[in-house]
Amino acid sequence: ILLNLDSEEEGVFTVGCAGGVDVNCILPIHREAFAGTCLEIKISGLTGGHSGAEIGKGRANADMLLGRLLLQLDREALYRLVEVEGGTKDNAIPREARALVITPEPEKFQAGAAAFGKAVQEEHRVTDPGLQVTVEPGNTEELPMDRLSTEKVQCLLTSLPSGVQAMSPELAGMVQTSLNLGILRLEEGKFRMTFLLRSSSAAELAQLEQKVQAVATEFGAAFAVESSYPPWEYRKESQLRDIMVRVFKEQYGEDPVVETVHAGLECGILTDKVPGLDAVSFGPDLVEIHSTRERMSIASVERTWRFVLGVLAAL
């Protein structure tokens, strides 16, 4: 058994976490001359957030919105992509994304972008009230992508899955499987998309990885796993959890919160290394963790210590 004292909210028992896989989809692109006006299009002002804790809140992903916009504008005006950029971290929901284009029909392009902006502002008025779509004059000395490369970027950005893929069947309201497109970059003739896949189910995580790989390779993109860590799967039967819930109720006079988290914890690595390990993570109240303002409640530490002694006695 494992009593893991690495949580930061008294009365909350964590009994599972997501595993994660960092993947890159890398699409070769080709460039050629194309006459027209250079424009820069930006999506900005999104709420963003942690791609684990906030992924279930329906917040817009700037990278994915840029893909939708580029595909929509392809029906409004002729253009070729020059640059694409978005996000800074794979574990953060991107707040901004931008693209440079060359178009011989700048008026049509700007009108299409304005219409799209109004539509997505209404779509995300609750989750992303600051969302903005802007088009301004751009400047580049680089040749734009050819037609096929432009189409492939559009299609990859709109064909790959994004966001919540499955909710937990055992714990109401808990995200089980998701993925986040965190970074878009163009580098030396390649268009790179960096995803972070998460799931508290090892089988679902593997299935999602295979799905992303299948779509990427269909468009001719290379697929590479950068790193991974295992999930801590929820146990339907846990003697440790049952004892801890009982002792907590005896000492506090109420039931604790029992939940899983959609992020990686060391318990995932430990339970992967020790098959059958019965684990629960808990702890006293801490605030502003991982910062120079981190603080811990002394009174909460005292109550948690008495609780630990009670659990050990019951065990």
HELIX and SHEET records of a PDB file:
HELIX    1   1 ILE A   55  LYS A   57  5                                   3    
HELIX    2   2 ALA A   62  LEU A   73  1                                  12    
HELIX    3   3 PRO A  106  GLU A  123  1                                  18    
HELIX    4   4 ARG A  147  SER A  159  1                                  13    
HELIX    5   5 ALA A  202  GLU A  218  1                                  17    
HELIX    6   6 GLN A  239  TYR A  252  1                                  14    
HELIX    7   7 GLU A  266  LYS A  273  1                                   8    
HELIX    8   8 ILE A  298  ALA A  314  1                                  17    
SHEET    1   A 2 LEU A   2  ASN A   4  0                                        
SHEET    2   A 2 ALA A 279  SER A 281  1                                        
SHEET    1   B 2 VAL A  12  CYS A  17  0                                        
SHEET    2   B 2 VAL A 257  VAL A 261  1                                        
SHEET    1   C 5 GLY A 163  MET A 167  0                                        
SHEET    2   C 5 VAL A 175  GLU A 187 -1                                        
SHEET    3   C 5 LYS A 190  SER A 199 -1                                        
SHEET    4   C 5 GLY A  19  PRO A  28 -1                                        
SHEET    5   C 5 ALA A 222  TYR A 229 -1                                        
SHEET    1   D 4 ARG A  80  GLY A  86  0                                        
SHEET    2   D 4 ALA A  97  THR A 103 -1                                        
SHEET    3   D 4 THR A  37  SER A  44 -1                                        
SHEET    4   D 4 GLN A 132  PRO A 137 -1                                        
SHEET    1   E 2 GLY A  49  HIS A  50  0                                        
SHEET    2   E 2 ALA A  92  ILE A  93 -1                                        
SHEET    1   F 2 LEU A 286  VAL A 287  0                                        
SHEET    2   F 2 ARG A 295  MET A 296 -1                                        
END                                                                             
